[in-house]
Amino acid sequence: MMIDAPPALCKHCHTNPVPQGRGPQRREYCGDACKQAAWREREAEKRYATIRPRFAGYTPQTQAILEGIMRTHEDVLEQVLAALDAERPDRPFKAWLRSQRGRGNPIAEFAVKAWADPQFPERGTEASYREYVKAHTLPYGIYSNFEGGPGLHNAWLNFAEGEKQS
């Protein structure tokens, strides 16, 4: 006498039994609707995985709120992240410097050095960047032939103006 194993439950809804199929492949879902819903969830999770790194600089409480917005109102998330970034005292100065490396730009030399410097902070305040450049100027540091404070200050002002316009 053989005892039948209890039917497996649907991998998506976890309530309905999975119908027995014929052939070597085992079914995982109770029907096409659950199979499609599971696929949509996997695709959404892939999108979320690319967005989540942008939450890294925020507190766990803010990250939880952003996660909720992402799951329920993904269309609004970009606006919320832009507003939060504008409120942060530190700014993504290094990314902006990447666009300033062209010829004829008065800060091009500094921008090239800062972008190539793996230790140069991605985000910071003007004061924190000034301290970093000062610490890496002497003796013969990476920024030693850069004009220092005034040049960095002018670069920061250009950066801040560009942020306001966008």
ZIBEL-V240297 format. One record per backbone hydrogen bond with DSSP energy under -1.0 kcal/mol. NH is the residue of the N-H (numbers start at 1). CO is the residue of the C=O. If there is no record, write none. Layout:
((NH	CO) (NH	CO))
This chain:
((10	16) (11	28) (14	10) (18	8) (35	31) (36	32) (37	33) (38	34) (39	35) (40	36) (41	37) (42	38) (43	39) (44	40) (45	41) (46	42) (47	43) (48	44) (49	45) (51	47) (52	48) (54	51) (55	52) (56	53) (58	55) (63	59) (64	60) (65	61) (66	62) (67	63) (68	64) (69	65) (70	66) (71	67) (72	68) (73	69) (76	73) (80	76) (81	77) (82	78) (83	79) (84	80) (85	81) (86	82) (87	83) (88	84) (91	124) (93	91) (94	122) (96	92) (97	93) (98	94) (99	96) (100	97) (105	102) (108	105) (111	107) (112	108) (113	109) (114	110) (115	111) (116	112) (117	113) (120	117) (124	91) (129	125) (130	126) (131	127) (132	128) (133	129) (134	130) (135	131) (136	132) (137	134) (141	137) (143	136) (144	141) (146	143) (152	148) (153	149) (154	150) (155	151) (156	152) (157	153) (158	154) (159	155) (160	156) (161	157) (162	158) (163	159) (164	160) (165	161) (166	162))
